[in-house]
């Protein structure tokens, strides 16, 4: 499902922006620049995003204690906590990151590291209106720095303000062509159905990540996902394998390879890979994927254990300020859990996040609750950008079927399968059954 892929996309963009971008994207042509010392800049560029974030965190904690009044030191500490959250999936690190970044902002209200970092934390917690405000404050504080435009554009996307978001990404790329700006251009093109353009931009992101293994692995995974989204299984797998060669044990690549192995009918191998991804980073989407694989293999008791774990992780995320209403609604609607309550959750999420993803999830929730006339209008909205998404097409087919339009439904099911015959472990078989 695209919404689950989009979560890791957003987290990866955040990492590229914060840990490979702020120093690299400072202007050196006389324009507004980030006022970092050479030592701080070198530390951030060489160490944030490395595999030894724990050691870096200890060092920055010591420096923060020794330099209690230095805004930049606390900002770097906050960015390191954000990186650790991304690496571990532990949302408690966002609490620590926010505290350090807020302290930095109190010491220097215009510190672009603090503002951009706080915007990144807000994005990770799905607080998009707050992220937009912080991102705009950061662009005002450092007009020549490209990184804050990533926060602004990401927030605008999730708020459904696509024209502004795409213009913001263009501005970001014009200021500084980089892995993070190319990745955002790629996502913008994907949303508009331009897969070839999306792949070209992500290939530029991969090229721009040379020398930064994690960034390169992330870009390779995104290329794999782009090919996966249109059923290019072998090509997709080649990029997931590239990511694993670049960063052994890289969880998003293991997750991608699990999908590939499942598509090839190797369910046992897919389960093994999915477990490894989940052990590395306990993200809800990895748990859901594992549970669905186990269910597919007929291991119902083991699948139920994983489904129970999903809600435990969601509660942990909520306790640490992460809002997962849209993701939770999708999971529950997909799995037929408390459909009326899930519909109410989807409506609430749509108000906060009126994106095409929000439209699609609400349409699906309405359809599963039997309110198909209303579902049709939201499904139509979800397709307004021309996005090529098999799950969106499948949902539309189910809505048409609910409305009695069997011929139209078969067309949408066929379109979903033609786009990606393996779009969902749970629903692809249903699409094949109803398409015939």
HELIX and SHEET records of a PDB file:
HELIX    1   1 UNK A    2  UNK A   20  1                                  19    
HELIX    2   2 UNK A   38  UNK A   47  1                                  10    
HELIX    3   3 UNK A   53  UNK A   66  1                                  14    
HELIX    4   4 UNK A   71  UNK A   88  1                                  18    
HELIX    5   5 UNK A   92  UNK A  107  1                                  16    
HELIX    6   6 UNK A  112  UNK A  124  1                                  13    
HELIX    7   7 UNK A  128  UNK A  141  1                                  14    
HELIX    8   8 UNK A  147  UNK A  158  1                                  12    
HELIX    9   9 UNK A  162  UNK A  175  1                                  14    
HELIX   10  10 UNK A  179  UNK A  191  1                                  13    
HELIX   11  11 UNK A  195  UNK A  208  1                                  14    
HELIX   12  12 UNK A  213  UNK A  228  1                                  16    
HELIX   13  13 UNK A  233  UNK A  246  1                                  14    
HELIX   14  14 UNK A  251  UNK A  263  1                                  13    
HELIX   15  15 UNK A  267  UNK A  280  1                                  14    
HELIX   16  16 UNK A  284  UNK A  296  1                                  13    
HELIX   17  17 UNK A  300  UNK A  319  1                                  20    
HELIX   18  18 UNK A  325  UNK A  334  1                                  10    
HELIX   19  19 UNK A  339  UNK A  352  1                                  14    
HELIX   20  20 UNK A  356  UNK A  368  1                                  13    
HELIX   21  21 UNK A  372  UNK A  382  1                                  11    
HELIX   22  22 UNK A  390  UNK A  402  1                                  13    
HELIX   23  23 UNK A  406  UNK A  419  1                                  14    
HELIX   24  24 UNK A  428  UNK A  435  1                                   8    
END                                                                             
